[in-house]
Amino acid sequence: MKRAALSFLFSAVGCLLIYVFAAPIPARIFNVGNAAGLVLGAGFLLYGLLRTKLPEKLRKVLRIGFLAGVLLLAAEGFFMIRQAAVTPQKEEATLVILGCGIKGDTPSLMLRQRINTAAAYLKAHPDLKAVCSGGQGPGENLSEGACIRRELLAAGIEAERLYVEETSTSTSENLFYSMEIIRREGLCEDLIIVSHEFHLYRACHMAARMGIRSESVAAETPAWLFPTFFLRECFAILKEWVLPDPLERLPAQEGV
């Protein structure tokens, strides 16, 4: 009876994971987070269906692997939560809004949330200026930086407070090329990075490795998307720890 209950539990968890990570797909959101989550869900489902037929040694290996994975995700989640919970303390700083996807001319849901968060912060701190950062990717009719600026202007932010960075294709490039603009324009070199809560730890970690002082403001991820982007970010953080971007080995000021 106990074995049957455990098998049912694993299978139920597997079905739940498949549902959670498949939910963003109809909205055309599919990335390594979805893929890994679906594989994980399928693994739980199969383990629940087949566990009584598996050799004990294999089950032990799977349990150890699962525990190691949980500990890694918990550690990464801790760093994400700790960074997202920090409130900026700097009175003087430059906002850097990290780009995200655009569909044609329209900001994606995630980018819209970053823009709204940045607009609210800029309105609450009228002396701050901002760099709108992000290049132009496939399926985008303009750069992410230009899109962010356009939307901030529409939200009532003054044009003279906004600068555009349109070269970057990654988080490290967002920071690197934004710093070039900040130094060229004589803006404050302390940054307040605007992105989603799951992304801020990695962005600030990169900034620190580049010799950039930074704080952060978090945009809130919708609950139905958070598992996908959380898991995707866990892979990105692991890569950052093991194989950092070459730009991080160069202090940002050397790029000017």
Backbone torsions as a table, in degrees:
resi	resn	phi	psi	omega
1	MET	NA	-42.2	-179.7
2	LYS	-64.7	-41.6	179.6
3	ARG	-63.5	-39.8	179.9
4	ALA	-65.4	-39.3	179.8
5	ALA	-65.8	-41.4	178.7
6	LEU	-65.6	-41.1	178.1
7	SER	-61.7	-42.4	178.3
8	PHE	-64.2	-40.2	-179.8
9	LEU	-62.6	-47.6	178.5
10	PHE	-60.8	-42.4	179.7
11	SER	-64.7	-40.2	179.7
12	ALA	-66.1	-41.7	177.0
13	VAL	-62.2	-40.7	178.0
14	GLY	-60.6	-45.8	178.5
15	CYS	-62.9	-40.1	179.2
16	LEU	-64.0	-43.9	179.4
17	LEU	-63.2	-41.8	178.1
18	ILE	-60.5	-43.0	178.9
19	TYR	-63.4	-46.7	-176.5
20	VAL	-62.5	-44.0	-175.2
21	PHE	-84.8	-14.6	174.7
22	ALA	-86.0	-21.9	-174.7
23	ALA	-55.5	-39.2	-179.5
24	PRO	-74.1	-14.4	-172.7
25	ILE	-62.2	-42.8	177.2
26	PRO	-59.1	-23.6	176.4
27	ALA	-88.3	14.4	178.7
28	ARG	62.1	35.1	174.2
29	ILE	-112.1	105.7	179.0
30	PHE	-143.0	123.1	-178.7
31	ASN	-149.1	-169.6	-177.7
32	VAL	-62.9	-25.7	177.4
33	GLY	-66.3	-48.1	175.5
34	ASN	-57.7	-50.3	-174.8
35	ALA	-59.0	-47.7	-179.5
36	ALA	-65.3	-39.3	179.0
37	GLY	-64.5	-40.6	178.3
38	LEU	-66.7	-40.2	176.9
39	VAL	-64.1	-41.2	178.2
40	LEU	-62.8	-44.5	178.7
41	GLY	-62.0	-43.4	178.2
42	ALA	-63.2	-36.9	178.1
43	GLY	-63.6	-44.0	177.0
44	PHE	-62.3	-43.3	-178.5
45	LEU	-62.5	-46.9	-179.8
46	LEU	-66.3	-38.8	178.6
47	TYR	-63.1	-40.9	178.0
48	GLY	-63.4	-37.5	-178.7
49	LEU	-76.8	-29.9	-170.6
50	LEU	-114.8	-1.6	-169.4
51	ARG	-57.1	-37.2	-177.9
52	THR	-70.5	-15.7	-179.5
53	LYS	-98.7	-7.1	-177.6
54	LEU	-84.8	145.4	175.7
55	PRO	-61.3	147.8	-178.1
56	GLU	-60.4	-38.0	179.8
57	LYS	-62.7	-40.8	178.9
58	LEU	-66.4	-40.9	178.5
59	ARG	-63.2	-36.2	178.7
60	LYS	-65.9	-43.3	178.0
61	VAL	-61.3	-43.0	179.8
62	LEU	-64.1	-39.4	178.6
63	ARG	-64.5	-42.0	179.3
64	ILE	-64.9	-43.6	178.3
65	GLY	-62.5	-40.9	178.9
66	PHE	-64.0	-44.0	179.7
67	LEU	-63.2	-42.1	178.7
68	ALA	-62.8	-41.0	178.6
69	GLY	-64.0	-42.1	179.1
70	VAL	-63.0	-42.8	179.7
71	LEU	-63.7	-40.3	178.8
72	LEU	-64.6	-46.3	179.5
73	LEU	-63.8	-37.4	178.7
74	ALA	-64.8	-41.7	178.9
75	ALA	-64.0	-45.5	179.8
76	GLU	-65.4	-40.8	177.5
77	GLY	-61.3	-37.9	178.0
78	PHE	-60.9	-46.2	-179.8
79	PHE	-64.8	-38.9	177.7
80	MET	-62.2	-48.6	-177.3
81	ILE	-64.4	-42.4	-178.8
82	ARG	-61.9	-42.6	-179.7
83	GLN	-69.2	-41.7	-177.8
84	ALA	-65.9	-26.2	-176.5
85	ALA	-81.9	-12.0	-176.2
86	VAL	-76.5	132.3	176.3
87	THR	-95.1	131.4	179.5
88	PRO	-57.2	137.6	-179.6
89	GLN	-108.7	-15.6	-175.2
90	LYS	-72.4	134.4	174.4
91	GLU	-83.2	-30.8	177.7
92	GLU	-117.1	126.4	-179.3
93	ALA	-168.5	169.8	172.6
94	THR	-116.7	127.9	176.8
95	LEU	-73.9	135.8	170.3
96	VAL	-122.5	115.2	-177.9
97	ILE	-97.3	115.3	-175.9
98	LEU	-79.1	132.9	-176.9
99	GLY	-70.1	166.2	178.1
100	CYS	-151.2	-172.8	-172.8
101	GLY	-69.2	151.6	172.6
102	ILE	-124.5	141.4	174.6
103	LYS	-106.3	96.7	-174.3
104	GLY	72.0	-107.5	176.5
105	ASP	-107.4	-2.5	-169.3
106	THR	-103.2	130.9	176.7
107	PRO	-61.4	139.2	172.4
108	SER	-65.0	167.6	178.4
109	LEU	-55.7	-42.9	-178.1
110	MET	-67.0	-42.7	178.8
111	LEU	-66.5	-38.3	177.7
112	ARG	-57.7	-40.3	-179.8
113	GLN	-67.9	-37.8	176.6
114	ARG	-64.7	-41.4	179.4
115	ILE	-63.7	-45.2	-179.8
116	ASN	-62.4	-41.0	178.2
117	THR	-63.8	-43.2	179.3
118	ALA	-65.6	-41.7	-179.9
119	ALA	-61.2	-44.2	179.8
120	ALA	-62.8	-41.0	-178.6
121	TYR	-68.8	-41.1	179.4
122	LEU	-66.2	-36.0	177.3
123	LYS	-68.3	-35.3	179.2
124	ALA	-76.4	-18.7	-179.4
125	HIS	-131.3	78.8	-170.6
126	PRO	-67.7	-10.2	178.9
127	ASP	-89.2	-11.2	-176.7
128	LEU	-81.1	149.1	172.1
129	LYS	-113.3	166.6	-172.0
130	ALA	-141.0	147.3	170.5
131	VAL	-108.4	122.9	177.2
132	CYS	-91.4	113.1	-165.8
133	SER	-116.0	131.2	174.4
134	GLY	153.6	134.0	178.9
135	GLY	-83.6	-169.9	-178.0
136	GLN	-106.0	124.2	-179.2
137	GLY	-109.2	-178.3	178.5
138	PRO	-58.9	136.9	179.0
139	GLY	78.0	6.7	179.3
140	GLU	-109.7	128.0	-177.2
141	ASN	-84.6	-9.6	176.2
142	LEU	-152.1	169.1	-179.8
143	SER	-71.3	154.9	177.4
144	GLU	-63.4	-37.1	177.7
145	GLY	-61.5	-43.9	179.2
146	ALA	-66.6	-37.0	178.2
147	CYS	-64.8	-44.1	178.7
148	ILE	-60.0	-46.1	179.8
149	ARG	-60.7	-45.7	-179.7
150	ARG	-57.4	-44.6	-177.2
151	GLU	-71.7	-35.0	177.0
152	LEU	-67.8	-38.5	174.6
153	LEU	-60.3	-43.3	178.9
154	ALA	-64.2	-26.6	179.2
155	ALA	-83.5	-1.7	175.9
156	GLY	101.1	9.2	177.7
157	ILE	-82.7	134.2	-175.4
158	GLU	-67.3	141.0	-176.4
159	ALA	-59.9	-36.6	-176.3
160	GLU	-69.4	-9.6	178.6
161	ARG	-92.7	-6.3	-170.4
162	LEU	-115.8	133.6	175.3
163	TYR	-123.6	153.1	-174.6
164	VAL	-120.9	131.2	172.5
165	GLU	-113.9	122.5	-171.7
166	GLU	-124.3	17.3	-174.9
167	THR	-101.1	-29.2	-166.6
168	SER	-71.5	150.0	175.5
169	THR	-128.3	4.6	-178.7
170	SER	-152.3	170.2	-180.0
171	THR	-62.7	-44.1	-179.3
172	SER	-63.4	-38.1	177.3
173	GLU	-70.0	-36.9	173.0
174	ASN	-49.3	-49.9	-176.3
175	LEU	-70.8	-45.8	-175.3
176	PHE	-61.6	-51.5	-176.1
177	TYR	-75.9	-27.6	173.6
178	SER	-64.6	-38.9	178.7
179	MET	-65.7	-32.9	175.5
180	GLU	-60.1	-44.8	179.2
181	ILE	-65.4	-43.7	-178.1
182	ILE	-59.7	-44.0	-179.5
183	ARG	-72.4	-38.5	179.5
184	ARG	-64.0	-36.4	-177.0
185	GLU	-91.4	-1.3	179.0
186	GLY	70.8	29.8	179.2
187	LEU	-83.6	167.2	177.9
188	CYS	-62.9	132.3	-175.2
189	GLU	-87.9	-2.3	170.5
190	ASP	-83.3	131.5	-174.1
191	LEU	-106.0	149.1	162.7
192	ILE	-119.1	110.7	-174.8
193	ILE	-88.7	130.0	177.4
194	VAL	-107.2	119.7	175.0
195	SER	-161.4	-172.4	178.3
196	HIS	-78.5	156.8	-172.2
197	GLU	-58.8	-34.4	-179.5
198	PHE	-70.8	-22.2	-172.2
199	HIS	-92.7	-19.3	-168.1
200	LEU	-69.7	-34.9	179.5
201	TYR	-60.0	-48.8	-177.7
202	ARG	-64.9	-42.0	-179.9
203	ALA	-62.2	-44.8	-179.4
204	CYS	-70.8	-33.8	176.2
205	HIS	-63.5	-43.7	176.4
206	MET	-61.9	-44.9	-179.6
207	ALA	-58.4	-44.3	-179.6
208	ALA	-62.0	-39.9	179.8
209	ARG	-68.7	-22.4	178.6
210	MET	-93.4	5.0	179.0
211	GLY	77.9	23.1	-178.2
212	ILE	-104.4	129.9	174.9
213	ARG	-81.8	128.1	-175.2
214	SER	-145.3	150.8	166.5
215	GLU	-126.0	-172.7	-173.1
216	SER	-152.2	155.5	173.3
217	VAL	-128.8	131.0	-172.0
218	ALA	-99.1	131.0	165.3
219	ALA	-87.6	145.6	-174.5
220	GLU	-89.9	128.6	178.2
221	THR	-82.8	133.7	174.9
222	PRO	-57.0	142.1	-174.6
223	ALA	-56.8	-38.2	-176.1
224	TRP	-72.6	-14.6	177.5
225	LEU	-102.4	-18.4	-172.5
226	PHE	-58.5	-46.2	-179.0
227	PRO	-57.0	-42.0	-179.6
228	THR	-62.6	-49.2	-177.0
229	PHE	-74.4	-30.2	175.5
230	PHE	-62.5	-48.7	-177.8
231	LEU	-66.6	-39.5	176.1
232	ARG	-59.8	-43.5	-179.0
233	GLU	-67.0	-32.1	178.1
234	CYS	-61.0	-40.3	175.3
235	PHE	-64.1	-41.2	-179.0
236	ALA	-65.7	-39.4	178.6
237	ILE	-66.3	-42.0	178.3
238	LEU	-60.1	-42.2	176.1
239	LYS	-62.7	-40.8	179.7
240	GLU	-61.9	-39.3	178.9
241	TRP	-69.6	-41.3	-172.3
242	VAL	-89.2	-42.0	-174.2
243	LEU	-136.4	76.1	-177.2
244	PRO	-64.5	155.1	178.5
245	ASP	-60.6	138.5	178.7
246	PRO	-55.2	-29.7	178.8
247	LEU	-60.3	-28.4	-177.3
248	GLU	-71.9	-16.5	178.0
249	ARG	-81.9	-10.3	178.4
250	LEU	-107.5	121.0	171.4
251	PRO	-54.3	139.1	-173.7
252	ALA	-56.6	-31.1	-176.4
253	GLN	-67.0	-21.0	179.9
254	GLU	-72.6	-15.6	-180.0
255	GLY	-83.3	-4.2	-176.3
256	VAL	-84.6	NA	NA
